[in-house]
Amino acid sequence: MFAECARDAEVSMGDSVAERKFERRCDVAVAGGGVAGIAAAIQCARAGLDVVLLEKTVVPGGLATAGFVNVFLPLCDGNGVKIVGGIAEEFIRAAVGRGPGGVPEPWREGAETADTRLRYMAEFAPAVFALELHRMLEEAGVEVWFDTTVRAALLENGRIASLEVFNKSGDGTVCAETAIDATGDADVAFLAGCPTRGGTSALSAWTPRTSMERAASALELDAPELLLEMERLGARDGGRGATEGVPIFEGIDGKTVSEAVQGTLRMLRERHLRENPDPEKTPRSFPLAVPALPQLRTTRRVEGMASIGWTVEDSDAVASIPDWRERGRVWRIPLGALIPKGASNLLAAGRCVSAADGDAWDAARAIPACALTGQIAGIAAALSIESGTPPANLDPEVVTSHISRAY
């Protein structure tokens, strides 16, 4: 993976410390290997671009996989009409295709409309989804750098000149024509000095668990989906159901991230001890894993040229996302929501796009919205590079036409 970089490495010795530096040039650098970043990278690679995906963990999929947020919220509007397709639809079918669970029967054949009582959504096994996302990245030819942290974004003449990264090879530089911030926390925009807006997240704890009773039922009924049991404690979306007295976290500095992770682990540990108070007895129910990512939902987003909302004008909207909480409510996505202020070659995707506070931001962080904004960012990046035009100068109608073809 790093063969080209290693050949160009410069090693200087001083005080018994070796400083290794490498450089990689590409068309598009995507920071963040969650659902949004993967969708953006796949879209760019399918357009024939040389794309590098930078992910700080070693698991593709972000909160959906390493964070165990395993509900693929609806692709439909709640009234029987599919709103989101493209890579998002590829993802939901990949998530359930080789694991337990599945989409409701009316939607299984790729229908554009279906029974309004059943929404186009599914629960999935996080590990299966991670493996399928990895397969899709390999098939698209995306170069993925796992265990790689973006530590700086250098801005020159209003453009992202390079991303400074760190991994086992040492310090490196990734230079790209276009950068896509899919970090979930607007890290690239923040590091580049672009304006961002902070949010808050209430403590929650999602993790897979198992029990003897659940396993017995799965065997008796030959129903593997019964093994897809998820422990869900604490707050739901928008902080609903937050435990009284539990802190609200910003999640954009090292201290509060650590505090939030410790809060999640404490919540899971206390739950396990309540259910299994006697250490002399073998537990019949227990968690299978703990989250490998902070389960924070709305931490920091970009300030874009526009924002996601339900009153966006038709002429400005390039796509729409449904709301899972209210049937018929649809949020409109203007291209400007993916274009941060302050860096002409930077795009945002996923839960750090520009969205109005509250329900709109919550809608923007759901898996279908992340996949969709990731694909839009990939389309915009390809059009920008092909035309030599900054993303802010792209014609929204042209972007919309490419999205329609992708569906």
Contacts in CASP RR format, 6 or more apart in sequence:
PFRMAT RR
TARGET T0000
AUTHOR 0000-0000-0000
METHOD contacts of the structure
MODEL  1
MFAECARDAEVSMGDSVAERKFERRCDVAVAGGGVAGIAAAIQCARAGLD
VVLLEKTVVPGGLATAGFVNVFLPLCDGNGVKIVGGIAEEFIRAAVGRGP
GGVPEPWREGAETADTRLRYMAEFAPAVFALELHRMLEEAGVEVWFDTTV
RAALLENGRIASLEVFNKSGDGTVCAETAIDATGDADVAFLAGCPTRGGT
SALSAWTPRTSMERAASALELDAPELLLEMERLGARDGGRGATEGVPIFE
GIDGKTVSEAVQGTLRMLRERHLRENPDPEKTPRSFPLAVPALPQLRTTR
RVEGMASIGWTVEDSDAVASIPDWRERGRVWRIPLGALIPKGASNLLAAG
RCVSAADGDAWDAARAIPACALTGQIAGIAAALSIESGTPPANLDPEVVT
SHISRAY
1 143 0 8 1.000
1 144 0 8 1.000
1 145 0 8 1.000
2 22 0 8 1.000
2 145 0 8 1.000
2 169 0 8 1.000
4 24 0 8 1.000
5 22 0 8 1.000
5 23 0 8 1.000
5 24 0 8 1.000
5 169 0 8 1.000
5 172 0 8 1.000
6 22 0 8 1.000
6 169 0 8 1.000
8 22 0 8 1.000
8 23 0 8 1.000
9 20 0 8 1.000
9 21 0 8 1.000
9 22 0 8 1.000
9 169 0 8 1.000
10 20 0 8 1.000
10 21 0 8 1.000
11 18 0 8 1.000
11 19 0 8 1.000
11 20 0 8 1.000
12 18 0 8 1.000
12 19 0 8 1.000
19 170 0 8 1.000
19 171 0 8 1.000
20 169 0 8 1.000
20 170 0 8 1.000
20 171 0 8 1.000
21 170 0 8 1.000
21 171 0 8 1.000
21 172 0 8 1.000
21 173 0 8 1.000
22 169 0 8 1.000
22 170 0 8 1.000
22 171 0 8 1.000
22 172 0 8 1.000
22 173 0 8 1.000
23 172 0 8 1.000
23 173 0 8 1.000
23 174 0 8 1.000
23 175 0 8 1.000
24 52 0 8 1.000
24 172 0 8 1.000
24 173 0 8 1.000
24 174 0 8 1.000
24 175 0 8 1.000
25 174 0 8 1.000
25 175 0 8 1.000
25 176 0 8 1.000
26 50 0 8 1.000
26 51 0 8 1.000
26 52 0 8 1.000
26 143 0 8 1.000
26 174 0 8 1.000
26 175 0 8 1.000
26 176 0 8 1.000
27 44 0 8 1.000
27 49 0 8 1.000
27 50 0 8 1.000
27 51 0 8 1.000
27 176 0 8 1.000
27 177 0 8 1.000
27 178 0 8 1.000
27 381 0 8 1.000
27 385 0 8 1.000
28 40 0 8 1.000
28 41 0 8 1.000
28 44 0 8 1.000
28 49 0 8 1.000
28 50 0 8 1.000
28 51 0 8 1.000
28 52 0 8 1.000
28 176 0 8 1.000
28 177 0 8 1.000
28 178 0 8 1.000
28 179 0 8 1.000
28 180 0 8 1.000
28 378 0 8 1.000
28 381 0 8 1.000
28 385 0 8 1.000
29 51 0 8 1.000
29 52 0 8 1.000
29 54 0 8 1.000
29 163 0 8 1.000
29 174 0 8 1.000
29 175 0 8 1.000
29 176 0 8 1.000
29 178 0 8 1.000
29 179 0 8 1.000
29 180 0 8 1.000
30 37 0 8 1.000
30 40 0 8 1.000
30 41 0 8 1.000
30 44 0 8 1.000
30 51 0 8 1.000
30 52 0 8 1.000
30 53 0 8 1.000
30 54 0 8 1.000
30 179 0 8 1.000
30 180 0 8 1.000
30 182 0 8 1.000
31 54 0 8 1.000
31 150 0 8 1.000
31 163 0 8 1.000
31 179 0 8 1.000
31 180 0 8 1.000
31 181 0 8 1.000
31 182 0 8 1.000
31 183 0 8 1.000
31 187 0 8 1.000
31 188 0 8 1.000
32 53 0 8 1.000
32 54 0 8 1.000
32 55 0 8 1.000
32 56 0 8 1.000
32 182 0 8 1.000
32 183 0 8 1.000
32 184 0 8 1.000
33 41 0 8 1.000
33 53 0 8 1.000
33 54 0 8 1.000
33 55 0 8 1.000
33 60 0 8 1.000
33 61 0 8 1.000
33 62 0 8 1.000
33 144 0 8 1.000
33 182 0 8 1.000
34 55 0 8 1.000
34 60 0 8 1.000
34 61 0 8 1.000
34 62 0 8 1.000
34 63 0 8 1.000
34 64 0 8 1.000
34 65 0 8 1.000
34 182 0 8 1.000
34 370 0 8 1.000
35 61 0 8 1.000
35 62 0 8 1.000
35 64 0 8 1.000
35 91 0 8 1.000
35 133 0 8 1.000
35 350 0 8 1.000
35 367 0 8 1.000
35 370 0 8 1.000
35 371 0 8 1.000
36 182 0 8 1.000
36 184 0 8 1.000
36 349 0 8 1.000
36 350 0 8 1.000
36 351 0 8 1.000
36 370 0 8 1.000
36 371 0 8 1.000
36 373 0 8 1.000
36 374 0 8 1.000
36 377 0 8 1.000
37 53 0 8 1.000
37 180 0 8 1.000
37 182 0 8 1.000
37 349 0 8 1.000
37 350 0 8 1.000
37 374 0 8 1.000
38 53 0 8 1.000
38 60 0 8 1.000
38 61 0 8 1.000
38 133 0 8 1.000
38 136 0 8 1.000
38 137 0 8 1.000
38 142 0 8 1.000
39 87 0 8 1.000
39 88 0 8 1.000
39 91 0 8 1.000
39 349 0 8 1.000
39 370 0 8 1.000
39 371 0 8 1.000
39 372 0 8 1.000
39 373 0 8 1.000
39 374 0 8 1.000
39 375 0 8 1.000
39 378 0 8 1.000
40 180 0 8 1.000
40 182 0 8 1.000
40 347 0 8 1.000
40 349 0 8 1.000
40 374 0 8 1.000
40 375 0 8 1.000
40 377 0 8 1.000
40 378 0 8 1.000
40 381 0 8 1.000
41 51 0 8 1.000
41 53 0 8 1.000
41 137 0 8 1.000
41 140 0 8 1.000
41 142 0 8 1.000
41 144 0 8 1.000
42 87 0 8 1.000
42 136 0 8 1.000
42 137 0 8 1.000
42 140 0 8 1.000
42 142 0 8 1.000
42 375 0 8 1.000
43 87 0 8 1.000
43 374 0 8 1.000
43 375 0 8 1.000
43 377 0 8 1.000
43 378 0 8 1.000
43 379 0 8 1.000
43 382 0 8 1.000
43 406 0 8 1.000
44 51 0 8 1.000
44 142 0 8 1.000
44 378 0 8 1.000
44 381 0 8 1.000
44 382 0 8 1.000
45 51 0 8 1.000
45 140 0 8 1.000
45 141 0 8 1.000
45 142 0 8 1.000
46 140 0 8 1.000
47 378 0 8 1.000
47 379 0 8 1.000
47 382 0 8 1.000
48 382 0 8 1.000
49 381 0 8 1.000
49 382 0 8 1.000
49 385 0 8 1.000
50 143 0 8 1.000
51 142 0 8 1.000
51 143 0 8 1.000
52 143 0 8 1.000
52 144 0 8 1.000
52 145 0 8 1.000
52 174 0 8 1.000
52 176 0 8 1.000
53 137 0 8 1.000
53 142 0 8 1.000
53 143 0 8 1.000
53 144 0 8 1.000
53 145 0 8 1.000
54 145 0 8 1.000
54 148 0 8 1.000
54 150 0 8 1.000
54 163 0 8 1.000
54 165 0 8 1.000
54 174 0 8 1.000
55 144 0 8 1.000
55 145 0 8 1.000
55 146 0 8 1.000
55 147 0 8 1.000
55 148 0 8 1.000
56 147 0 8 1.000
56 148 0 8 1.000
56 149 0 8 1.000
56 150 0 8 1.000
57 66 0 8 1.000
57 146 0 8 1.000
57 147 0 8 1.000
57 292 0 8 1.000
57 293 0 8 1.000
58 146 0 8 1.000
58 147 0 8 1.000
59 65 0 8 1.000
59 66 0 8 1.000
59 130 0 8 1.000
59 292 0 8 1.000
60 130 0 8 1.000
60 133 0 8 1.000
60 134 0 8 1.000
60 137 0 8 1.000
60 144 0 8 1.000
61 129 0 8 1.000
61 130 0 8 1.000
61 133 0 8 1.000
62 293 0 8 1.000
63 69 0 8 1.000
63 293 0 8 1.000
63 295 0 8 1.000
64 70 0 8 1.000
64 72 0 8 1.000
64 126 0 8 1.000
64 129 0 8 1.000
64 367 0 8 1.000
65 126 0 8 1.000
65 127 0 8 1.000
65 129 0 8 1.000
65 130 0 8 1.000
65 133 0 8 1.000
66 126 0 8 1.000
66 130 0 8 1.000
66 291 0 8 1.000
66 292 0 8 1.000
66 293 0 8 1.000
67 126 0 8 1.000
67 206 0 8 1.000
67 291 0 8 1.000
67 292 0 8 1.000
67 293 0 8 1.000
67 295 0 8 1.000
68 126 0 8 1.000
68 206 0 8 1.000
68 207 0 8 1.000
68 208 0 8 1.000
68 230 0 8 1.000
68 289 0 8 1.000
68 291 0 8 1.000
68 295 0 8 1.000
69 206 0 8 1.000
69 295 0 8 1.000
69 367 0 8 1.000
70 123 0 8 1.000
70 124 0 8 1.000
70 125 0 8 1.000
70 126 0 8 1.000
70 129 0 8 1.000
70 206 0 8 1.000
70 228 0 8 1.000
70 230 0 8 1.000
71 121 0 8 1.000
71 122 0 8 1.000
71 123 0 8 1.000
71 367 0 8 1.000
72 91 0 8 1.000
72 92 0 8 1.000
72 95 0 8 1.000
72 96 0 8 1.000
72 121 0 8 1.000
72 122 0 8 1.000
72 123 0 8 1.000
72 124 0 8 1.000
72 367 0 8 1.000
72 368 0 8 1.000
73 121 0 8 1.000
73 324 0 8 1.000
73 366 0 8 1.000
73 367 0 8 1.000
73 368 0 8 1.000
74 119 0 8 1.000
74 120 0 8 1.000
74 121 0 8 1.000
74 322 0 8 1.000
74 324 0 8 1.000
74 368 0 8 1.000
75 82 0 8 1.000
75 83 0 8 1.000
75 84 0 8 1.000
75 85 0 8 1.000
75 88 0 8 1.000
75 89 0 8 1.000
75 92 0 8 1.000
75 120 0 8 1.000
75 121 0 8 1.000
75 322 0 8 1.000
75 368 0 8 1.000
76 82 0 8 1.000
76 83 0 8 1.000
76 107 0 8 1.000
76 114 0 8 1.000
76 119 0 8 1.000
76 120 0 8 1.000
76 121 0 8 1.000
76 322 0 8 1.000
77 83 0 8 1.000
77 322 0 8 1.000
77 327 0 8 1.000
77 328 0 8 1.000
77 329 0 8 1.000
77 330 0 8 1.000
78 116 0 8 1.000
78 119 0 8 1.000
78 322 0 8 1.000
78 327 0 8 1.000
78 328 0 8 1.000
79 116 0 8 1.000
79 327 0 8 1.000
79 328 0 8 1.000
80 113 0 8 1.000
80 114 0 8 1.000
80 115 0 8 1.000
80 116 0 8 1.000
80 120 0 8 1.000
81 112 0 8 1.000
81 113 0 8 1.000
82 107 0 8 1.000
82 110 0 8 1.000
82 111 0 8 1.000
82 112 0 8 1.000
82 113 0 8 1.000
82 114 0 8 1.000
82 120 0 8 1.000
83 320 0 8 1.000
83 321 0 8 1.000
83 322 0 8 1.000
83 330 0 8 1.000
84 319 0 8 1.000
84 320 0 8 1.000
84 321 0 8 1.000
84 322 0 8 1.000
84 368 0 8 1.000
84 369 0 8 1.000
84 371 0 8 1.000
84 372 0 8 1.000
85 372 0 8 1.000
85 407 0 8 1.000
86 372 0 8 1.000
86 375 0 8 1.000
86 406 0 8 1.000
86 407 0 8 1.000
87 371 0 8 1.000
87 372 0 8 1.000
87 374 0 8 1.000
87 375 0 8 1.000
87 406 0 8 1.000
88 367 0 8 1.000
88 368 0 8 1.000
88 371 0 8 1.000
88 372 0 8 1.000
88 375 0 8 1.000
89 110 0 8 1.000
90 136 0 8 1.000
91 129 0 8 1.000
91 133 0 8 1.000
91 367 0 8 1.000
91 371 0 8 1.000
92 103 0 8 1.000
92 120 0 8 1.000
92 121 0 8 1.000
92 122 0 8 1.000
92 124 0 8 1.000
92 368 0 8 1.000
93 103 0 8 1.000
94 129 0 8 1.000
94 132 0 8 1.000
94 133 0 8 1.000
94 135 0 8 1.000
94 136 0 8 1.000
95 122 0 8 1.000
95 124 0 8 1.000
95 125 0 8 1.000
95 128 0 8 1.000
95 129 0 8 1.000
95 132 0 8 1.000
96 102 0 8 1.000
96 103 0 8 1.000
96 122 0 8 1.000
96 124 0 8 1.000
97 128 0 8 1.000
97 132 0 8 1.000
98 128 0 8 1.000
98 131 0 8 1.000
98 132 0 8 1.000
99 124 0 8 1.000
99 125 0 8 1.000
99 128 0 8 1.000
99 224 0 8 1.000
100 124 0 8 1.000
100 125 0 8 1.000
100 224 0 8 1.000
100 225 0 8 1.000
100 227 0 8 1.000
100 228 0 8 1.000
101 122 0 8 1.000
101 123 0 8 1.000
101 124 0 8 1.000
101 125 0 8 1.000
101 225 0 8 1.000
101 228 0 8 1.000
102 108 0 8 1.000
102 122 0 8 1.000
102 123 0 8 1.000
102 124 0 8 1.000
102 225 0 8 1.000
103 120 0 8 1.000
103 121 0 8 1.000
103 122 0 8 1.000
104 114 0 8 1.000
104 115 0 8 1.000
104 118 0 8 1.000
104 119 0 8 1.000
104 120 0 8 1.000
104 121 0 8 1.000
105 118 0 8 1.000
106 114 0 8 1.000
106 115 0 8 1.000
106 118 0 8 1.000
107 114 0 8 1.000
107 118 0 8 1.000
107 120 0 8 1.000
114 120 0 8 1.000
116 327 0 8 1.000
119 324 0 8 1.000
121 324 0 8 1.000
123 228 0 8 1.000
123 230 0 8 1.000
124 228 0 8 1.000
125 228 0 8 1.000
126 208 0 8 1.000
137 144 0 8 1.000
145 165 0 8 1.000
145 167 0 8 1.000
147 167 0 8 1.000
147 168 0 8 1.000
148 165 0 8 1.000
148 166 0 8 1.000
148 167 0 8 1.000
149 165 0 8 1.000
149 166 0 8 1.000
149 167 0 8 1.000
150 163 0 8 1.000
150 164 0 8 1.000
150 165 0 8 1.000
150 183 0 8 1.000
150 187 0 8 1.000
150 188 0 8 1.000
150 191 0 8 1.000
151 164 0 8 1.000
151 165 0 8 1.000
151 166 0 8 1.000
151 191 0 8 1.000
152 163 0 8 1.000
152 164 0 8 1.000
152 191 0 8 1.000
153 160 0 8 1.000
153 162 0 8 1.000
153 163 0 8 1.000
153 164 0 8 1.000
153 179 0 8 1.000
153 188 0 8 1.000
153 189 0 8 1.000
153 191 0 8 1.000
153 192 0 8 1.000
153 193 0 8 1.000
154 160 0 8 1.000
154 161 0 8 1.000
154 162 0 8 1.000
154 163 0 8 1.000
154 164 0 8 1.000
154 192 0 8 1.000
155 161 0 8 1.000
155 192 0 8 1.000
155 193 0 8 1.000
155 342 0 8 1.000
155 343 0 8 1.000
158 342 0 8 1.000
158 343 0 8 1.000
158 344 0 8 1.000
159 343 0 8 1.000
159 344 0 8 1.000
159 345 0 8 1.000
160 176 0 8 1.000
160 179 0 8 1.000
160 188 0 8 1.000
160 192 0 8 1.000
160 343 0 8 1.000
160 345 0 8 1.000
160 346 0 8 1.000
161 175 0 8 1.000
162 173 0 8 1.000
162 174 0 8 1.000
162 175 0 8 1.000
163 173 0 8 1.000
163 174 0 8 1.000
163 175 0 8 1.000
163 176 0 8 1.000
163 179 0 8 1.000
163 188 0 8 1.000
164 171 0 8 1.000
164 172 0 8 1.000
164 173 0 8 1.000
165 171 0 8 1.000
165 172 0 8 1.000
165 173 0 8 1.000
165 174 0 8 1.000
166 172 0 8 1.000
177 345 0 8 1.000
177 384 0 8 1.000
177 385 0 8 1.000
178 345 0 8 1.000
178 346 0 8 1.000
178 347 0 8 1.000
178 381 0 8 1.000
178 384 0 8 1.000
178 385 0 8 1.000
178 391 0 8 1.000
179 188 0 8 1.000
179 343 0 8 1.000
179 345 0 8 1.000
179 346 0 8 1.000
179 347 0 8 1.000
180 346 0 8 1.000
180 347 0 8 1.000
180 348 0 8 1.000
180 349 0 8 1.000
180 374 0 8 1.000
180 377 0 8 1.000
180 378 0 8 1.000
180 381 0 8 1.000
181 187 0 8 1.000
181 188 0 8 1.000
181 189 0 8 1.000
181 302 0 8 1.000
181 340 0 8 1.000
181 346 0 8 1.000
181 347 0 8 1.000
181 348 0 8 1.000
181 349 0 8 1.000
181 352 0 8 1.000
182 348 0 8 1.000
182 349 0 8 1.000
182 350 0 8 1.000
182 352 0 8 1.000
182 374 0 8 1.000
182 377 0 8 1.000
183 352 0 8 1.000
184 299 0 8 1.000
184 300 0 8 1.000
184 350 0 8 1.000
184 351 0 8 1.000
184 352 0 8 1.000
185 251 0 8 1.000
185 252 0 8 1.000
185 299 0 8 1.000
185 300 0 8 1.000
185 352 0 8 1.000
186 194 0 8 1.000
186 196 0 8 1.000
186 300 0 8 1.000
186 301 0 8 1.000
186 302 0 8 1.000
186 340 0 8 1.000
186 348 0 8 1.000
186 352 0 8 1.000
187 300 0 8 1.000
188 346 0 8 1.000
189 195 0 8 1.000
189 196 0 8 1.000
189 302 0 8 1.000
189 340 0 8 1.000
189 343 0 8 1.000
189 346 0 8 1.000
189 348 0 8 1.000
189 352 0 8 1.000
190 196 0 8 1.000
190 252 0 8 1.000
190 300 0 8 1.000
192 342 0 8 1.000
192 343 0 8 1.000
192 346 0 8 1.000
193 342 0 8 1.000
194 302 0 8 1.000
194 303 0 8 1.000
194 340 0 8 1.000
194 341 0 8 1.000
194 342 0 8 1.000
194 343 0 8 1.000
194 346 0 8 1.000
195 302 0 8 1.000
195 303 0 8 1.000
195 340 0 8 1.000
195 341 0 8 1.000
195 342 0 8 1.000
196 300 0 8 1.000
196 301 0 8 1.000
196 302 0 8 1.000
196 303 0 8 1.000
196 340 0 8 1.000
197 300 0 8 1.000
197 301 0 8 1.000
197 302 0 8 1.000
197 303 0 8 1.000
197 357 0 8 1.000
198 250 0 8 1.000
198 252 0 8 1.000
198 299 0 8 1.000
198 300 0 8 1.000
198 301 0 8 1.000
199 250 0 8 1.000
199 298 0 8 1.000
199 299 0 8 1.000
199 300 0 8 1.000
199 301 0 8 1.000
199 357 0 8 1.000
199 361 0 8 1.000
200 248 0 8 1.000
200 249 0 8 1.000
200 250 0 8 1.000
200 298 0 8 1.000
201 235 0 8 1.000
201 239 0 8 1.000
201 248 0 8 1.000
201 249 0 8 1.000
201 250 0 8 1.000
201 251 0 8 1.000
201 260 0 8 1.000
201 296 0 8 1.000
201 297 0 8 1.000
201 298 0 8 1.000
201 299 0 8 1.000
202 234 0 8 1.000
202 235 0 8 1.000
202 238 0 8 1.000
202 239 0 8 1.000
202 241 0 8 1.000
202 242 0 8 1.000
202 246 0 8 1.000
202 248 0 8 1.000
202 249 0 8 1.000
203 234 0 8 1.000
203 235 0 8 1.000
203 242 0 8 1.000
203 243 0 8 1.000
203 246 0 8 1.000
203 247 0 8 1.000
203 248 0 8 1.000
203 249 0 8 1.000
203 260 0 8 1.000
203 263 0 8 1.000
203 264 0 8 1.000
203 267 0 8 1.000
204 232 0 8 1.000
204 233 0 8 1.000
204 234 0 8 1.000
204 235 0 8 1.000
204 236 0 8 1.000
204 264 0 8 1.000
204 295 0 8 1.000
204 297 0 8 1.000
205 231 0 8 1.000
205 232 0 8 1.000
205 233 0 8 1.000
205 234 0 8 1.000
205 263 0 8 1.000
205 264 0 8 1.000
205 265 0 8 1.000
205 267 0 8 1.000
205 268 0 8 1.000
205 271 0 8 1.000
205 291 0 8 1.000
205 295 0 8 1.000
206 230 0 8 1.000
206 231 0 8 1.000
206 232 0 8 1.000
206 233 0 8 1.000
206 291 0 8 1.000
206 295 0 8 1.000
207 230 0 8 1.000
207 231 0 8 1.000
207 268 0 8 1.000
207 287 0 8 1.000
207 288 0 8 1.000
207 289 0 8 1.000
207 290 0 8 1.000
207 291 0 8 1.000
208 228 0 8 1.000
208 229 0 8 1.000
208 230 0 8 1.000
208 231 0 8 1.000
208 287 0 8 1.000
208 288 0 8 1.000
208 289 0 8 1.000
209 229 0 8 1.000
209 230 0 8 1.000
209 231 0 8 1.000
209 285 0 8 1.000
209 286 0 8 1.000
209 287 0 8 1.000
209 288 0 8 1.000
210 227 0 8 1.000
210 229 0 8 1.000
210 285 0 8 1.000
210 286 0 8 1.000
210 288 0 8 1.000
211 229 0 8 1.000
211 284 0 8 1.000
211 285 0 8 1.000
211 286 0 8 1.000
212 284 0 8 1.000
212 285 0 8 1.000
213 284 0 8 1.000
213 285 0 8 1.000
214 226 0 8 1.000
214 227 0 8 1.000
214 229 0 8 1.000
215 227 0 8 1.000
217 223 0 8 1.000
217 226 0 8 1.000
218 224 0 8 1.000
218 225 0 8 1.000
218 226 0 8 1.000
218 227 0 8 1.000
231 268 0 8 1.000
231 271 0 8 1.000
231 287 0 8 1.000
233 267 0 8 1.000
233 268 0 8 1.000
233 271 0 8 1.000
234 241 0 8 1.000
234 242 0 8 1.000
234 243 0 8 1.000
234 246 0 8 1.000
234 267 0 8 1.000
235 241 0 8 1.000
235 242 0 8 1.000
235 243 0 8 1.000
237 297 0 8 1.000
237 325 0 8 1.000
237 362 0 8 1.000
238 297 0 8 1.000
238 298 0 8 1.000
238 358 0 8 1.000
238 362 0 8 1.000
242 248 0 8 1.000
247 259 0 8 1.000
249 256 0 8 1.000
249 257 0 8 1.000
249 259 0 8 1.000
249 260 0 8 1.000
249 296 0 8 1.000
250 256 0 8 1.000
250 299 0 8 1.000
251 257 0 8 1.000
251 260 0 8 1.000
251 294 0 8 1.000
251 296 0 8 1.000
251 299 0 8 1.000
251 300 0 8 1.000
252 299 0 8 1.000
252 300 0 8 1.000
257 294 0 8 1.000
257 296 0 8 1.000
260 294 0 8 1.000
260 295 0 8 1.000
260 296 0 8 1.000
261 291 0 8 1.000
261 294 0 8 1.000
264 290 0 8 1.000
264 291 0 8 1.000
264 294 0 8 1.000
264 295 0 8 1.000
265 290 0 8 1.000
268 287 0 8 1.000
268 290 0 8 1.000
272 283 0 8 1.000
272 286 0 8 1.000
272 287 0 8 1.000
275 283 0 8 1.000
275 285 0 8 1.000
276 283 0 8 1.000
276 285 0 8 1.000
276 286 0 8 1.000
297 351 0 8 1.000
297 362 0 8 1.000
297 365 0 8 1.000
298 351 0 8 1.000
298 358 0 8 1.000
298 361 0 8 1.000
298 362 0 8 1.000
298 365 0 8 1.000
300 352 0 8 1.000
301 348 0 8 1.000
301 351 0 8 1.000
301 352 0 8 1.000
301 353 0 8 1.000
301 354 0 8 1.000
301 355 0 8 1.000
301 361 0 8 1.000
302 340 0 8 1.000
302 341 0 8 1.000
302 348 0 8 1.000
302 352 0 8 1.000
302 353 0 8 1.000
302 354 0 8 1.000
303 340 0 8 1.000
303 341 0 8 1.000
303 354 0 8 1.000
304 336 0 8 1.000
304 337 0 8 1.000
304 338 0 8 1.000
304 339 0 8 1.000
304 340 0 8 1.000
304 341 0 8 1.000
304 348 0 8 1.000
304 353 0 8 1.000
304 354 0 8 1.000
305 334 0 8 1.000
305 335 0 8 1.000
305 336 0 8 1.000
305 337 0 8 1.000
305 339 0 8 1.000
305 341 0 8 1.000
305 354 0 8 1.000
305 392 0 8 1.000
306 312 0 8 1.000
306 316 0 8 1.000
306 334 0 8 1.000
306 335 0 8 1.000
306 336 0 8 1.000
306 337 0 8 1.000
306 339 0 8 1.000
306 354 0 8 1.000
307 334 0 8 1.000
307 337 0 8 1.000
307 354 0 8 1.000
307 355 0 8 1.000
307 356 0 8 1.000
307 360 0 8 1.000
308 321 0 8 1.000
308 331 0 8 1.000
308 332 0 8 1.000
308 333 0 8 1.000
308 334 0 8 1.000
308 337 0 8 1.000
308 353 0 8 1.000
308 354 0 8 1.000
308 355 0 8 1.000
308 356 0 8 1.000
308 360 0 8 1.000
308 361 0 8 1.000
308 363 0 8 1.000
308 364 0 8 1.000
309 331 0 8 1.000
309 332 0 8 1.000
309 355 0 8 1.000
309 356 0 8 1.000
309 360 0 8 1.000
310 329 0 8 1.000
310 330 0 8 1.000
310 331 0 8 1.000
310 332 0 8 1.000
310 360 0 8 1.000
311 332 0 8 1.000
312 332 0 8 1.000
312 333 0 8 1.000
312 334 0 8 1.000
314 332 0 8 1.000
315 396 0 8 1.000
316 332 0 8 1.000
316 334 0 8 1.000
316 335 0 8 1.000
316 336 0 8 1.000
316 396 0 8 1.000
317 332 0 8 1.000
317 333 0 8 1.000
317 334 0 8 1.000
317 396 0 8 1.000
317 400 0 8 1.000
318 333 0 8 1.000
318 334 0 8 1.000
318 335 0 8 1.000
318 376 0 8 1.000
318 396 0 8 1.000
318 399 0 8 1.000
318 400 0 8 1.000
318 403 0 8 1.000
319 332 0 8 1.000
319 333 0 8 1.000
319 372 0 8 1.000
319 376 0 8 1.000
319 400 0 8 1.000
319 403 0 8 1.000
320 330 0 8 1.000
320 331 0 8 1.000
320 332 0 8 1.000
320 333 0 8 1.000
321 330 0 8 1.000
321 331 0 8 1.000
321 333 0 8 1.000
321 363 0 8 1.000
321 364 0 8 1.000
321 366 0 8 1.000
321 368 0 8 1.000
321 369 0 8 1.000
321 372 0 8 1.000
322 328 0 8 1.000
322 329 0 8 1.000
322 330 0 8 1.000
322 331 0 8 1.000
322 363 0 8 1.000
322 368 0 8 1.000
323 329 0 8 1.000
323 330 0 8 1.000
323 331 0 8 1.000
323 359 0 8 1.000
323 363 0 8 1.000
324 366 0 8 1.000
325 359 0 8 1.000
331 355 0 8 1.000
331 360 0 8 1.000
331 363 0 8 1.000
331 364 0 8 1.000
331 369 0 8 1.000
333 372 0 8 1.000
333 373 0 8 1.000
333 376 0 8 1.000
334 396 0 8 1.000
335 376 0 8 1.000
335 380 0 8 1.000
335 391 0 8 1.000
335 394 0 8 1.000
335 396 0 8 1.000
335 399 0 8 1.000
336 354 0 8 1.000
336 392 0 8 1.000
337 348 0 8 1.000
337 353 0 8 1.000
337 354 0 8 1.000
337 355 0 8 1.000
337 373 0 8 1.000
338 347 0 8 1.000
338 348 0 8 1.000
338 349 0 8 1.000
338 353 0 8 1.000
338 354 0 8 1.000
338 373 0 8 1.000
338 376 0 8 1.000
338 377 0 8 1.000
338 380 0 8 1.000
338 391 0 8 1.000
339 346 0 8 1.000
339 347 0 8 1.000
339 348 0 8 1.000
339 391 0 8 1.000
339 392 0 8 1.000
340 346 0 8 1.000
340 347 0 8 1.000
340 348 0 8 1.000
340 354 0 8 1.000
344 390 0 8 1.000
344 391 0 8 1.000
344 392 0 8 1.000
345 384 0 8 1.000
345 390 0 8 1.000
345 391 0 8 1.000
347 377 0 8 1.000
347 378 0 8 1.000
347 380 0 8 1.000
347 381 0 8 1.000
347 391 0 8 1.000
348 354 0 8 1.000
348 373 0 8 1.000
348 377 0 8 1.000
349 370 0 8 1.000
349 373 0 8 1.000
349 374 0 8 1.000
349 376 0 8 1.000
349 377 0 8 1.000
349 378 0 8 1.000
350 364 0 8 1.000
350 365 0 8 1.000
350 369 0 8 1.000
350 370 0 8 1.000
350 373 0 8 1.000
350 374 0 8 1.000
351 361 0 8 1.000
351 364 0 8 1.000
351 365 0 8 1.000
351 369 0 8 1.000
351 370 0 8 1.000
353 364 0 8 1.000
353 373 0 8 1.000
355 361 0 8 1.000
355 363 0 8 1.000
355 364 0 8 1.000
363 369 0 8 1.000
364 370 0 8 1.000
364 373 0 8 1.000
375 403 0 8 1.000
375 406 0 8 1.000
376 399 0 8 1.000
376 403 0 8 1.000
379 399 0 8 1.000
379 402 0 8 1.000
379 403 0 8 1.000
379 406 0 8 1.000
380 391 0 8 1.000
380 394 0 8 1.000
380 399 0 8 1.000
381 391 0 8 1.000
383 389 0 8 1.000
383 394 0 8 1.000
383 398 0 8 1.000
383 399 0 8 1.000
383 402 0 8 1.000
384 390 0 8 1.000
384 391 0 8 1.000
384 394 0 8 1.000
387 394 0 8 1.000
END
